[in-house]
Amino acid sequence: MEITVCRAADVAVLDQYIGSPGATSFHARRFERQERGHSTYLVAWLDGRPVGHTELRWGGCDDATVRAARPGCPEINALSVWPETLRSRGIGSALGRAAEDLARERGRTAVGLGVADDNPRAAALYARLGYRPLTPYVGRWSYEDHDGVTHECVEELTFLVKELVRTRPVQRTNAAVQRTSGQSRGTQ
């Protein structure tokens, strides 16, 4: 497995293998934010196809409660592994560690993420990775379905934070984030 920063050519491949719930491509929206410098969108690849992703949002969580509780804390958002049969194999952990490494490289001392109250499996993963509860909040997002109807989504979440300790320089390995050129991955 390798983890790379998303490229423009990766968006269509992500849509093919890890689709969005409607007509709006979540991957395109995340890539757009990356292009504006607001985030870094990481993609996990296995055997030439995407199997997971996460977006590190440099400005932090959108929720005012979270911002007040931990100002300036970047947020790991939309961490997901797909298909479900690949979960519990270290892909999510590797994506989280890659995001943490990027935060350390930018001099950040903590990173956070939201976990849905009805997702104990993800909460257990984040606890194993060292994330601790900060504050409950309500997450909101929307998407447009294939009929043009906008769906507003709301869920109860807990924002978790991990303090980042930098004891030695970050060393890159094949499993770490690899910045790629505009070359094709051969998966289109």
Backbone torsions as a table, in degrees:
resi	resn	phi	psi	omega
1	MET	NA	145.0	171.9
2	GLU	-132.1	152.9	177.3
3	ILE	-119.2	127.7	-178.0
4	THR	-127.8	160.9	169.6
5	VAL	-76.6	132.8	-176.6
6	CYS	-59.7	138.3	175.0
7	ARG	-111.1	163.4	-179.8
8	ALA	-54.8	-42.5	-178.3
9	ALA	-66.8	-20.2	-178.9
10	ASP	-75.2	-23.4	-174.2
11	VAL	-59.5	-47.0	-179.7
12	ALA	-64.7	-36.6	178.9
13	VAL	-68.3	-41.0	176.0
14	LEU	-60.9	-44.4	178.5
15	ASP	-61.1	-36.1	-179.8
16	GLN	-68.3	-44.7	-174.0
17	TYR	-95.0	-30.8	-177.9
18	ILE	-131.8	74.9	-173.0
19	GLY	-66.2	162.2	174.7
20	SER	-91.6	161.3	-174.9
21	PRO	-75.1	-0.9	-178.7
22	GLY	-154.9	-154.3	-177.0
23	ALA	-74.8	-23.6	-178.3
24	THR	-87.7	126.3	178.9
25	SER	-79.9	113.2	174.6
26	PHE	-61.5	-34.8	-178.7
27	HIS	-65.3	-40.6	178.0
28	ALA	-64.7	-39.7	178.8
29	ARG	-64.4	-42.7	179.4
30	ARG	-66.2	-41.7	178.8
31	PHE	-63.4	-39.4	176.8
32	GLU	-58.7	-45.4	178.3
33	ARG	-62.5	-38.7	177.2
34	GLN	-62.1	-43.8	-179.6
35	GLU	-62.5	-30.2	177.7
36	ARG	-83.1	-3.2	178.6
37	GLY	84.5	11.0	-178.0
38	HIS	-86.6	-16.6	-176.9
39	SER	-157.2	173.5	169.5
40	THR	-126.8	124.3	-176.5
41	TYR	-102.3	114.9	-177.3
42	LEU	-101.5	141.3	-179.9
43	VAL	-127.3	132.1	174.7
44	ALA	-94.2	133.1	-178.3
45	TRP	-120.7	138.5	175.5
46	LEU	-137.2	123.6	-179.0
47	ASP	53.2	40.6	174.8
48	GLY	79.9	6.6	178.6
49	ARG	-131.3	150.5	-178.9
50	PRO	-71.8	135.8	-180.0
51	VAL	-127.6	1.6	178.4
52	GLY	-176.3	166.2	179.4
53	HIS	-160.9	161.2	168.7
54	THR	-158.2	153.0	179.0
55	GLU	-116.7	124.4	175.3
56	LEU	-94.5	107.2	-178.1
57	ARG	-90.1	112.9	-173.7
58	TRP	-67.1	-29.0	-179.7
59	GLY	-83.2	-4.3	178.2
60	GLY	88.8	-171.7	-178.2
61	CYS	-70.3	145.5	179.8
62	ASP	-72.6	-21.3	-174.4
63	ASP	-72.0	132.0	-177.9
64	ALA	-64.2	-35.6	179.1
65	THR	-62.4	-44.5	179.6
66	VAL	-66.9	-44.1	-179.4
67	ARG	-59.8	-39.0	179.4
68	ALA	-69.8	-37.7	-178.1
69	ALA	-72.8	-32.0	-177.1
70	ARG	-148.6	74.9	-178.6
71	PRO	-60.1	141.4	174.8
72	GLY	74.6	10.4	-178.7
73	CYS	-86.9	115.7	177.1
74	PRO	-63.0	152.2	-175.4
75	GLU	-116.4	129.6	168.9
76	ILE	-82.5	119.5	-173.3
77	ASN	-124.2	146.6	173.0
78	ALA	57.8	39.4	176.0
79	LEU	-71.5	121.3	-175.9
80	SER	-149.3	146.2	174.7
81	VAL	-121.4	133.5	-177.4
82	TRP	-145.7	137.7	3.6
83	PRO	-75.2	166.8	-176.7
84	GLU	-57.2	-27.9	-179.4
85	THR	-64.4	-15.8	179.0
86	LEU	-92.7	-1.8	179.6
87	ARG	-71.8	156.8	-178.5
88	SER	67.4	29.9	177.1
89	ARG	-121.3	11.5	176.4
90	GLY	94.7	-3.3	-178.0
91	ILE	-67.9	-46.7	178.5
92	GLY	-62.8	-41.1	177.5
93	SER	-61.6	-43.0	-179.9
94	ALA	-65.0	-40.7	176.6
95	LEU	-62.2	-44.1	178.3
96	GLY	-61.2	-44.7	179.1
97	ARG	-64.8	-37.4	178.6
98	ALA	-64.2	-41.2	177.5
99	ALA	-64.9	-41.8	177.9
100	GLU	-60.9	-41.9	178.6
101	ASP	-60.8	-42.2	178.0
102	LEU	-63.0	-40.6	178.5
103	ALA	-63.2	-43.4	177.4
104	ARG	-59.8	-43.5	-179.6
105	GLU	-59.1	-29.6	178.6
106	ARG	-91.4	9.8	176.2
107	GLY	79.8	13.3	179.0
108	ARG	-77.0	144.7	-176.7
109	THR	-103.9	-6.2	178.5
110	ALA	-154.2	160.4	174.7
111	VAL	-144.1	150.0	-178.9
112	GLY	-133.1	172.6	176.4
113	LEU	-160.9	157.6	177.2
114	GLY	-101.2	142.8	176.0
115	VAL	-129.9	133.6	179.7
116	ALA	-66.3	140.6	-179.8
117	ASP	-61.0	-24.2	-179.3
118	ASP	-98.7	24.4	-179.6
119	ASN	-126.7	71.0	-177.1
120	PRO	-64.3	-28.2	179.6
121	ARG	-64.3	-46.0	177.5
122	ALA	-66.7	-40.8	179.0
123	ALA	-59.1	-39.6	178.9
124	ALA	-65.9	-40.9	177.0
125	LEU	-59.8	-50.0	-176.9
126	TYR	-64.3	-36.0	176.4
127	ALA	-63.2	-42.8	177.9
128	ARG	-62.0	-32.6	-179.8
129	LEU	-81.4	-4.1	175.7
130	GLY	101.0	12.5	179.0
131	TYR	-84.6	139.5	-178.9
132	ARG	-123.8	145.5	-178.6
133	PRO	-60.4	137.6	175.9
134	LEU	-112.4	-56.2	-176.9
135	THR	-161.5	146.1	172.4
136	PRO	-77.3	153.6	176.4
137	TYR	-160.5	172.5	179.3
138	VAL	-109.7	122.0	177.6
139	GLY	-90.9	138.9	-179.4
140	ARG	-134.8	136.2	173.9
141	TRP	-156.6	169.5	-178.8
142	SER	-141.2	161.8	173.5
143	TYR	-151.9	156.7	178.2
144	GLU	-102.4	127.8	-179.3
145	ASP	-81.0	-179.1	-175.7
146	HIS	-68.8	-14.1	176.7
147	ASP	-95.8	4.7	179.0
148	GLY	85.2	8.5	179.7
149	VAL	-89.2	130.4	178.2
150	THR	-86.5	131.1	179.1
151	HIS	-109.9	126.6	176.3
152	GLU	-95.8	125.2	-178.6
153	CYS	-111.1	137.8	-179.3
154	VAL	-136.4	134.3	175.4
155	GLU	-148.1	151.1	177.4
156	GLU	-80.2	128.6	-177.3
157	LEU	-132.4	165.4	168.6
158	THR	-123.5	130.7	177.1
159	PHE	-87.4	127.5	-179.1
160	LEU	-110.6	148.0	-179.5
161	VAL	-130.3	143.5	173.6
162	LYS	-123.7	127.1	174.3
163	GLU	-76.2	132.9	-178.2
164	LEU	-99.8	117.2	179.1
165	VAL	-102.7	127.2	178.6
166	ARG	-107.8	101.9	-177.7
167	THR	-97.2	-22.8	178.5
168	ARG	-152.4	162.2	179.2
169	PRO	-59.5	144.6	178.0
170	VAL	-70.0	128.0	177.7
171	GLN	-108.8	135.8	-179.7
172	ARG	-87.7	138.0	173.8
173	THR	-127.9	177.5	178.0
174	ASN	-60.7	-28.9	-179.3
175	ALA	-82.5	-13.2	-179.2
176	ALA	-79.9	175.2	-179.7
177	VAL	-61.4	129.8	179.0
178	GLN	-116.9	120.5	177.2
179	ARG	-82.2	126.2	-175.0
180	THR	-109.9	156.7	174.7
181	SER	-80.8	-173.2	-178.6
182	GLY	-78.3	15.0	-178.8
183	GLN	-71.6	149.1	179.1
184	SER	-71.4	145.3	178.6
185	ARG	-90.5	-6.0	178.4
186	GLY	78.2	19.9	-177.9
187	THR	-110.1	0.4	-178.6
188	GLN	-77.0	NA	NA
